[in-house]
Amino acid sequence: MAIPSPHDDPRGFLRALYDAAVARALPAENTAAHLPPPPRGRTVVLGAGKAGGAMAAAVDALWPKDAPLSGLVVTRYDHVPPAYRAAPGRIEVVEAAHPVPDEAGQRAAQRILQMAQGLSADDLVLCLISGGGSALLSLPAPGLTLEQKQGINKALLKSGAAIDEMNCVRKHLSAIKGGRLAALCAPARVVTLLISDVPGDAPEVIASGPTVPDSTTCADALAILARYGIPLPAPARVGLESGSYETPKPGDPRFAGHAVHMIATPQQSLEAAAALARRAGVAAHILSDEIEGESREVGKVHAALARAVARRGEPFVRPCVILSGGETTVTVKAKGGRGGRATEFLLGCAIALQGEPGVHVLAADTDGIDGVEDNAGAIVTPDTLARAAAQGLKAQDLLDRNDAYNFFTPLGDLVVPGPTFTNVNDFRALLVR
């Protein structure tokens, strides 16, 4: 397939880079090399995440047809691949809410917990874990209600807390995350296949680490909640302060013999996009796959770098593409605004660029969903601010209202691929021609 020209079709070129990044992270392309052989006993598949449906479909297709296989995976609503929805396989896939958990996720977590018990040393538990699993695999710790867990989760999402901070709290308020799921599977062997959506690819952070030991503590969770001023219901405070909510730690014998395989990472997707750009004759530079911080501020920093390239040819020579990934955050300070990390990044970037000639920017979430909206992200062009002004859109006012979605929608600049059935987090590409 021909690559759109970065000179004649910068929008198409940037979209092709995004598509290449997503394709590199699809479970169908990355699962086979990491599957263990069938055990003497049963193979039970358990899992959660936005890529859960696609991971289940890949395992079902690859697992020997004459070998026993069963299990349950929970994914986000509308994230089951159409082919697997039309013709379900041996692994049941159910849907639940994300990013705020719901009763469907709680029911799925209860069923998964039941399936993890009563196994033997001859059995294999194959765990399929991807980003989003923290909300989808929601089973409140003893004494907590789902409503209380939802309230804490909503507050965390609006606080600006980093993903590792949020997941530290989530796992300590859970009856299934933070290594508890794998601990319950003993004495069966557990093999975890991971798709990373977190900076640094730490297994204990991805989906709040349901199958790996946890190095964080109840005291860490309390400190994070205090840092962001998030109130706690009485049962949660008692559980954390008493240590009764503590998670299994490294060295716990219940994790002996377990294996963890990272089958797709943000860096791999950035490298796939860079390779495509180079095939089109454009130099590609990967800043990092671990960028964090307030989305709009990260947008300003990226804009400053693009301006330096455009105006002075430093630190890179134009034409080039600058790529980055990670997980930025949005501190929500206004009510009623719409948008996610990608569009907030882009609006901050556009304001800072001030129509810099030759600079085009795409930012999008690799799962196809920016926050809770129907878009993955959007595109900024040199005339974005001028087109917006012509429609009476005030960029700074919309940014102040956390309403970036309603800035890009009238311009027709949203990127709307629909669910991609994978998730390696933020993808950003700046083309400087």
Buried (B, 14 or more C-beta within 10 A) or exposed (E): EEBBEBEEEBBEBBBBBBBBBBBBBBBBEBBEEBBEEBBEBBBBBBBBBBBBBBBBBBBBBEBEEEEBBEBBBBBBEEBBBEEBEEEBBBBBBBBBBBBBBBEBBBBBBEBBBEBBEEBEEEBBBBBBBBBBBBBBBBBBBEBBEBEBBBBBBBBBBBBBBBBBBBBBBBBBBBBBBBBBBBBBBBEBBBBBBBBBBBBBBBBBBBBBBBBBBBBBBBEBBBEBBEEBEBEBBEBBEEBBEEEEBBBBBEEBEBBEEBEBBBBBBBBBBBBBBBEBBEEBEBBBBBBBBBBBBBBBBBBBBBBEBBBBBBEEEEEBEBBBBBBBBBBBBBBBEEEEBBBBBBBBBBBBBBBBBEEBEBBBBBBBBBBBBBBEBEBBBBBBBBEBBEBBEEEEBEBEEBBEBBBBBBBBBEBEBBBBBEBBBBBBBBBBBBBBB
